[in-house]
């Protein structure tokens, strides 16, 4: 299934700028809402949860790039994967900063103790550490330094990050026994990972 007009749009010189602006919109809205007191009765919690949600949404989008590229026959989609991946890290970093600032008051000792004490925080922090490694090696120079094969193996950790993100979300929601959104994200990420596994097996030489 090829979409010539869609492909032309993806190759437009302003396409990356447009996608960049779209990915930045949630952050701009949250900043605006914070400045105008529109974050509800508990602004810190709302901000923390919203940043976590957008991290998950963008992670789903990043993992959807390859399936969409293959199914639609539009290789140009790959142009946006690195930028979207960095936006995943951007929102994860803001999520981590919100937790460190609003919940822990930027007290490093308290943050370290809380990470060690609460499993769902430890899981989330582990995912953030892995995302940091992926973000730091997302540039062309890193590919040259590591070599293409080692770089690819390293960036398969995104699958681990996806699993940790869902587990972190599940554990966080278990306190309120509210798993509806968890199941939706788990189904989306599970389907995307299953497709990637199937496609890799299918395209391997026999």
N, C-alpha and C positions, 0 to 999 in steps of 0.2 A: 504494500500500500504506500504509494508515493504521493507527497503533497507539494507540488512545485511552488505554489504561491507561498505556502508556509515556510518552505525552505528559503525562498527569496527574502522573506521577512527576517529569518534567523541570521542571514548573512549580511543584513543591512549594517552599515557602519555605526548606527546608533542603537543597535539591538542590545549590546552589552550594557550600554548606559541605561536603557529602559529597564532591563532586568535588574540592574543594580538598584535603581530607584524603587522598583517594586519590593525588592528584598529589604530595603531600608525603611519602607513605610511603617511596618509595625513598631519599630523603634521610635520613629518620629511621633507616631500617635501616642505611644506610652509616655514619651517625654512631654508632649502637649497635655495629656491627661493629668500627669503629675503636677505640672505647673498651674493647671486650672482646677485642681482639687476634684478630679473626676475619677479617681481610682477606688471609690467606695469607702465603706466604713473602716476597712483595714488596708490602707494603701500599700504597705510593705508586702503583705501576703499576696495581694492582687498582682503587684509588679513581679514578685518572685515566680508566682505560678504562670503568669503570662509569658515571661521570658523562657521558662521551661517548655511551655507549650509550643512556642515558635521555634525553639531548638529542635523539637521532635518533628514538627511539620516540615522544616527545611531539610532535616535528615531524610525524611521520607521522599522529598522531592529529589534530593541528590541521588538516592538509590534508585529512583524511577527514571533517571536520565538514560541509562543504557537500555533498559527494556523499551522505553519510548523511541529511542533512536533506532533500535533494530526493527521494532514492529512497524513504525511509520516510514522506515527507509529514509531517515533524515539525519545523516552523519553530523550536520551542522549543530545539532543539539549538544554535542560534546564540548562545544566552545564555552558553554556556561557552567560545566560541572565543577571546575576548579573554583570559580568565583562563588558559586552556591555553597560549596564545601567550606570556604572561608567564612561565609555568612553563618553556617552552622556553628563554627567555632566562635564567631563574634557574639551570637546570642547565648551560647553556652557560657562564655566568659562573663557576660553581663548577668546571667543567672547566678553564676558563682560569686560574682562581686556583690550582688544583691543579698545573697545569703550571708556572706562575710561581713557586710556592712550593717544591714538591718537586723539580722538575727544575732550576730556575734560582736558587733561593734568594732570590727577590724582588729580584734584581739587575737593574735596568732596562737597563743597558748590555748585559749578557749576553743578556737577553731580546730586545732590539732586534737584536743581531747574529745570534741564533739564528733569528729570524723571517726576516731577510734571507737567511740562508744555506740554510735548509732549506725547499724548496718546499711540503711538506705542512703545515708549521707556518704558512707564509705564507697558504696557502689557508684553513686553519682560522681564522686571525686575521682574514682578510678577511670570512669569514662572520660572525664575532663582531661586527665593526664594523657590518655591515649589520643584524644583529639588534639592536644597540644603538640604531640609528636607528629601527627599528620599535618597539622597546619604549618609547622616549622619546616617540613620537608615537601611542601606542595609546589615548590618553585623549580624551574628548569635546572638551576644549578645543583639542587639537591639530587635530581635524577642523574645528572652527570657524575656527581660524587659517589652516589650509592650504586650506580649501575641500574639499568632498567629492571632486571629480574628481582634484585633485592628491594628496589623501590616498590615494585608491584606487590611483593610479599608483605612489605611493611604496611602498605595502604589497604591490604585486605583486612587489617584490623578494624576497618570501618564496620565490618560485620559484628565484631565483638562489641564495638561501641553501641551499635543498634541494640544488641541483646542487653547490655548494661543499662541503656536508657529505658528500655521497657521494664526491666526489673526495678530500677530506681522509681519509676512512675507507679508501678504496682505496689511497691512497699509503702510509698508515700500515701497512696489512696487507701491502703488497707486499714488505716486508723479510722477512716470514716465509712469503711465498707462500701465504697463507691468505685466500681470497676468498669463502668460502661465505656468511658473514654479509653481506658487501658486496653480493653478488648479490641476496640476499633484500631488503635495504633498498632497493637500486636498483630492483628490480621493483615493490615497494610504492609508492615515491615516483613512479616512472615512470608507473605505472597511474593514480595519483591526479592527476598533472599532465595526463596525456592525457585523463582524464575531464573535468577542468576546461576544457581547451581545446575539447573536443567540445561541452560544455554551453554555453560562451560563444558558439561559432559557431552552435549550434542556436537559441539564444535571441536572437541579433541580428536586428533587423528587416531584412527584405529590401527 
